[in-house]
Amino acid sequence: TFMGFTTKVSTTSTTSALYGAVFPDVTGIGYTVQVTKPLGVIFGENPEPTLGLRVDDVTEAQNGAIAGIRAGDQLVAVDGESVVGCDFDEAMDLLINADSQVQVQLFRGDVRSLFNILTNLKGGPVEDEGEEPDVIDENYVPPRIEVVEQEPLTAKDLLRGLGKAVSIITEDLAPKKDEEKKGGFFGGVFSGETIQLEGDDASGTK
């Protein structure tokens, strides 16, 4: 509770409003009351993208209820300063920092109806001056993209490619010519090689 205001934590992120800005001129919209703090009012934030504050609950017999504030009302302005489209913290700061006698302007209805009425009567919101529009450089030259068309494959190209594939497969399957023959006694006997012994070696005596 801040100086008699019961606040409700915002569950939405603070982004721009539906029309991208706050309506600065809200004269003649809704009703205005002068209320002494504490108001006994619980405020909540409207969902994106409209934002702004709405009255979630009003405590009976408190100043807000006596002034005629009801649950569901939209907060339009605080001491003449528009809060339509403001985020939760910005609007609450105005309420909390206001004098003990605060003038609040409210609209009885949903936030979409409020935005529609303001758009029809006021001609739309004022855009955020902090955002600069995108400007295309006069000297900008778009990149040149060259598309080269490829000629379709002919029967000759297909046969040439097939021949190369067959050649590669044949080379892989062919036995290697430089394979070394196995040596040693068993290698010589079982491979068909003959060993000739001469002299005493042939008789087995020295």
Buried (B, 14 or more C-beta within 10 A) or exposed (E): EEEBBBBBEBEBEEEBBBBBBBBEBBEEBBBBBEBBBBBBBBBBBBEBEBBBBBBBBBBEEBBBBBBEBEEBBBBBBBBEBBBBBBBBEBBBBBBBEBEEEBBBBBBBBBBEEBBEBBBEEBEEBBEEEEEEEEEEEEEEEEEEEEEEEEEEEEEEEEEEEEEEEEEEEEEEEEEEEEEEEEEEEEEBEEEEEEEEEEEEEEEEEE
